[in-house]
């Protein structure tokens, strides 16, 4: 049975919320980690620290 695709709009989420959202659509933990790393590395998801947006530096 195929999982229904979810679309998330621009909103403030913490890292845990992002991981839960991605894992609800992925097949296993490896796919979850790979997707979160790709989102952070590509700049599609921005991280904030004290209100300042910054890109995450992901070392593979």
Buried (B, 14 or more C-beta within 10 A) or exposed (E): EEEEEEEEEEEEEEEEEBBEBBBEEBEEEEEBBEBBBEBBBEEEBEEEEEEEEEEBEEEE
